[in-house]
Amino acid sequence: RLQSVQRILALPESKDELKLRLEMFLNEWLDVWIATPDLCRIVQTEAEMLNARSEAVFRNTFLKVFETLVSFITHAKKKNFIAADIDARIAARSLFSQLVHQTRTDKLVKKFYGISLRDANYRKAWVEQTSRAFLCGTRTK
């Protein structure tokens, strides 16, 4: 799936393409998480514990996706689609943190609120709103 993410996060040439590719990325992340939630959780937990055994897996999955996202944001800054004073790593970390937290807590949200990222309507709204919140907070006017 890394190759898929790298294709999705191809360098955007317009603000509309930036938004479209970001939403495609969010959907791809959710597809992976829905298909392999336990594996994603294990890789993330092991990485958080700085477990040497899982470091290679983390480097070749989560970290590569993160670095691709940083490059995507950096390019968008150069094209003046994202404000010049935005640090690409901080922006990527913020978005990545939201993705990880939202997916890790989806069962709780389902239990207490009856909604889940697995539900097509909620997922669509979540992707659109997450994209808008991210871009409107960083995009130039």
Contacts in CASP RR format, 6 or more apart in sequence:
PFRMAT RR
TARGET T0000
AUTHOR 0000-0000-0000
METHOD contacts of the structure
MODEL  1
RLQSVQRILALPESKDELKLRLEMFLNEWLDVWIATPDLCRIVQTEAEML
NARSEAVFRNTFLKVFETLVSFITHAKKKNFIAADIDARIAARSLFSQLV
HQTRTDKLVKKFYGISLRDANYRKAWVEQTSRAFLCGTRTK
1 28 0 8 1.000
1 32 0 8 1.000
2 60 0 8 1.000
2 61 0 8 1.000
2 64 0 8 1.000
2 65 0 8 1.000
4 28 0 8 1.000
5 25 0 8 1.000
5 28 0 8 1.000
5 65 0 8 1.000
5 68 0 8 1.000
6 68 0 8 1.000
8 21 0 8 1.000
8 24 0 8 1.000
8 25 0 8 1.000
8 28 0 8 1.000
9 21 0 8 1.000
9 25 0 8 1.000
9 68 0 8 1.000
9 69 0 8 1.000
9 71 0 8 1.000
9 72 0 8 1.000
10 21 0 8 1.000
11 71 0 8 1.000
11 72 0 8 1.000
11 75 0 8 1.000
12 18 0 8 1.000
12 21 0 8 1.000
12 72 0 8 1.000
12 75 0 8 1.000
12 76 0 8 1.000
12 79 0 8 1.000
12 81 0 8 1.000
13 79 0 8 1.000
14 81 0 8 1.000
15 81 0 8 1.000
15 139 0 8 1.000
18 76 0 8 1.000
18 81 0 8 1.000
18 82 0 8 1.000
18 135 0 8 1.000
18 139 0 8 1.000
19 131 0 8 1.000
19 135 0 8 1.000
21 72 0 8 1.000
22 131 0 8 1.000
22 134 0 8 1.000
22 135 0 8 1.000
23 127 0 8 1.000
23 128 0 8 1.000
23 131 0 8 1.000
25 69 0 8 1.000
25 72 0 8 1.000
26 99 0 8 1.000
26 127 0 8 1.000
26 130 0 8 1.000
26 131 0 8 1.000
27 123 0 8 1.000
27 127 0 8 1.000
29 65 0 8 1.000
29 99 0 8 1.000
29 103 0 8 1.000
30 103 0 8 1.000
30 117 0 8 1.000
30 123 0 8 1.000
30 127 0 8 1.000
32 40 0 8 1.000
33 40 0 8 1.000
33 103 0 8 1.000
33 117 0 8 1.000
34 117 0 8 1.000
34 118 0 8 1.000
37 103 0 8 1.000
40 103 0 8 1.000
41 104 0 8 1.000
42 54 0 8 1.000
43 54 0 8 1.000
43 57 0 8 1.000
43 58 0 8 1.000
43 61 0 8 1.000
43 62 0 8 1.000
44 62 0 8 1.000
44 100 0 8 1.000
44 104 0 8 1.000
46 53 0 8 1.000
46 54 0 8 1.000
46 57 0 8 1.000
46 58 0 8 1.000
47 54 0 8 1.000
47 55 0 8 1.000
47 58 0 8 1.000
47 62 0 8 1.000
66 92 0 8 1.000
66 93 0 8 1.000
66 96 0 8 1.000
69 92 0 8 1.000
69 95 0 8 1.000
69 96 0 8 1.000
70 88 0 8 1.000
70 89 0 8 1.000
70 92 0 8 1.000
71 88 0 8 1.000
73 82 0 8 1.000
73 86 0 8 1.000
73 88 0 8 1.000
73 91 0 8 1.000
73 92 0 8 1.000
73 138 0 8 1.000
74 88 0 8 1.000
76 82 0 8 1.000
77 83 0 8 1.000
77 84 0 8 1.000
77 86 0 8 1.000
77 88 0 8 1.000
80 140 0 8 1.000
81 139 0 8 1.000
81 140 0 8 1.000
82 91 0 8 1.000
82 135 0 8 1.000
82 138 0 8 1.000
82 139 0 8 1.000
82 140 0 8 1.000
83 138 0 8 1.000
83 139 0 8 1.000
83 140 0 8 1.000
86 138 0 8 1.000
91 134 0 8 1.000
91 138 0 8 1.000
94 134 0 8 1.000
95 130 0 8 1.000
95 134 0 8 1.000
98 130 0 8 1.000
102 117 0 8 1.000
102 126 0 8 1.000
102 130 0 8 1.000
103 117 0 8 1.000
106 116 0 8 1.000
106 117 0 8 1.000
106 118 0 8 1.000
109 115 0 8 1.000
109 116 0 8 1.000
110 116 0 8 1.000
110 118 0 8 1.000
115 122 0 8 1.000
116 122 0 8 1.000
117 123 0 8 1.000
117 126 0 8 1.000
END
